[in-house]
Amino acid sequence: MYGGGGGTRDGPHPHRRAFLARQGRGGGGVVARTATASQLAEQVDEAVSLVSYHLRKLADGGLIEEAENQSSDGRERWWQPSSYGFSIHEEDLKDAPELAAASAAFGRTVTEQRSEMYARYLGEKDTWSAEWRSASIASEWLPRLTAAELAALGKELDAVLRKYDQAARAAEAAGDTEGRENVAVHLHGFPYRG
């Protein structure tokens, strides 16, 4: 599943992946959580009309949604991710074999982006406060599980992350923005041999 709900065929397109990456992350040369087609077009050096087209496709797929207008110019739409995270599940692809290759390509791109993001954090780590450095997590676990146990673990971790995300969104909407930063939490759970 891409985005907050329901699968879509629109996620894997290179332009759309780039727009999602730029919308979902703040700092580091990308826009914050909301953006206009003009802002994104400038960042990816594409025509505003092309960017608008891809943003509408992402919205049709449920990956982004219109955001509250952030400026006095009401002519331009503001967009935001419909979710600040996503999951890809095999069952979302089983009835659509044509999505398997696109999902694999999307997965490789996301993995590269995650690696780049973490490498950037490590390079900038000393610029963060001691509080943020202490709060940061780097973990690896190698348990021996059954497929059912791994599935249950994934659901539990997803529920915990959703709880924190929803509470943070509510607090931010209520004006509690002091000390808040964008935080990346990347999870992989998969079998391996050797």
C-alpha positions in Angstrom: 0.0 0.0 0.0 1.3 3.4 -0.8 0.3 6.5 1.2 -2.2 6.4 3.9 -4.6 3.9 2.3 -5.4 2.0 -0.8 -2.9 1.0 -3.5 -2.2 3.2 -6.5 -0.5 2.8 -9.8 0.7 6.4 -9.6 3.3 6.2 -6.9 6.2 4.7 -8.8 6.5 7.4 -11.6 9.9 9.1 -11.1 8.4 12.7 -11.0 5.8 11.6 -8.5 8.4 9.9 -6.3 10.5 13.1 -6.4 7.5 15.3 -5.4 6.6 13.0 -2.5 10.1 13.0 -1.3 10.2 16.8 -1.4 6.8 17.2 0.3 7.4 14.6 3.0 10.7 16.0 4.3 11.7 19.3 5.6 15.1 20.9 5.4 18.1 19.5 3.5 17.2 21.4 0.3 13.6 20.2 0.1 10.4 21.9 1.0 8.6 21.4 4.2 5.4 19.3 4.5 3.3 21.6 2.2 4.1 22.9 -1.2 2.7 24.5 -4.3 3.2 23.2 -7.9 5.4 26.3 -8.5 7.6 25.6 -5.5 8.1 21.9 -6.6 8.6 22.9 -10.3 11.4 25.2 -9.3 13.1 22.4 -7.2 12.9 19.8 -10.0 13.4 22.2 -12.9 10.2 21.2 -14.6 7.2 23.2 -16.0 4.6 24.1 -13.5 1.9 22.6 -15.7 3.7 19.2 -15.7 4.1 19.3 -12.0 0.5 20.2 -11.5 -0.5 17.2 -13.7 1.5 14.8 -11.5 0.3 16.4 -8.3 -3.3 15.8 -9.5 -2.5 12.2 -10.2 -1.0 11.7 -6.8 -4.1 13.3 -5.3 -6.3 10.9 -7.4 -4.3 8.0 -5.9 -4.8 9.3 -2.3 -1.1 10.0 -1.7 -1.5 13.8 -1.4 -4.3 16.1 -0.6 -5.0 19.8 -0.8 -3.6 21.8 2.1 -4.9 24.9 3.7 -3.8 28.0 1.7 -0.5 29.3 3.1 -0.5 32.6 1.2 -2.7 35.6 0.3 -2.7 34.4 -3.3 -5.7 32.2 -3.5 -5.0 31.2 -7.1 -2.4 28.5 -6.3 -3.2 25.2 -4.7 -1.2 24.0 -1.7 -0.6 20.3 -1.3 0.5 18.1 1.5 1.0 14.4 1.9 -2.1 12.6 2.9 0.1 10.5 5.2 3.6 11.1 6.6 4.4 7.5 6.0 3.6 4.6 3.9 3.6 0.8 3.8 3.9 -1.6 1.0 2.3 -5.0 1.5 2.5 -8.0 -0.7 -1.2 -8.5 -0.6 -1.7 -5.1 -2.2 0.2 -6.4 -5.3 -1.1 -10.0 -5.6 -4.0 -9.2 -7.9 -2.0 -6.7 -9.9 1.1 -8.4 -11.3 1.9 -5.3 -13.4 2.6 -3.4 -10.2 5.3 -5.9 -9.0 8.0 -4.3 -11.1 6.9 -0.8 -10.3 6.8 -1.7 -6.6 10.3 -3.1 -6.8 11.6 0.0 -8.5 9.8 2.2 -5.9 11.3 0.1 -3.1 14.8 0.5 -4.5 14.4 4.3 -4.8 13.0 4.6 -1.3 15.9 2.5 0.1 18.4 4.8 -1.6 16.5 7.9 -0.3 16.5 6.4 3.3 20.3 5.7 3.1 21.0 9.2 1.9 18.8 10.7 4.6 20.5 8.8 7.3 24.0 9.5 5.9 23.0 13.2 5.9 21.9 13.0 9.5 25.2 11.3 10.5 27.2 14.1 8.7 25.2 16.8 10.4 24.8 15.0 13.8 27.0 17.4 15.7 24.7 20.3 14.6 21.8 18.8 16.5 21.4 19.4 20.3 22.5 16.8 22.8 18.8 16.1 23.5 18.1 15.2 19.8 21.3 13.2 19.5 20.3 11.2 22.6 16.8 10.7 21.3 17.9 9.4 17.9 17.6 5.7 17.4 19.8 3.3 15.5 18.8 -0.3 16.1 19.0 -3.7 14.4 17.3 -6.8 15.7 17.7 -10.3 14.1 15.1 -12.5 15.8 14.0 -15.9 14.5 10.3 -15.6 13.8 7.6 -17.3 11.9 5.9 -15.4 9.0 2.8 -15.0 11.3 4.9 -13.5 14.1 6.6 -11.1 11.7 3.2 -10.0 10.4 2.0 -9.5 13.9 5.2 -7.5 14.8 4.7 -5.3 11.8 1.1 -4.5 12.8 2.1 -3.7 16.3 4.9 -1.4 15.2 2.6 0.3 12.7 0.0 0.9 15.5 2.7 2.4 17.8 4.0 4.7 15.0 0.4 5.8 14.0 -0.4 6.6 17.7 2.7 8.9 18.0 2.1 10.5 14.5 -1.6 11.2 15.3 -0.8 12.7 18.7 1.9 14.8 17.2 -0.3 16.0 14.4 -3.1 16.9 16.9 -0.6 18.8 19.1 0.8 20.7 16.2 -2.6 21.6 14.9 -3.3 22.9 18.4 -0.3 25.2 18.2 2.2 23.1 20.0 5.1 23.5 17.6 8.0 24.3 20.1 10.8 21.9 19.7 9.2 19.8 16.9 11.3 18.6 14.1 10.7 16.2 11.2 11.7 12.7 12.3 12.3 9.7 10.0 11.6 6.2 11.3 12.4 3.5 8.7 11.4 -0.1 9.3 12.2 -3.2 7.4 11.3 -6.7 8.4 12.1 -9.5 6.1 13.5 -13.1 6.1 17.1 -13.7 5.1 19.3 -16.7 4.8 23.0 -17.0 5.8 
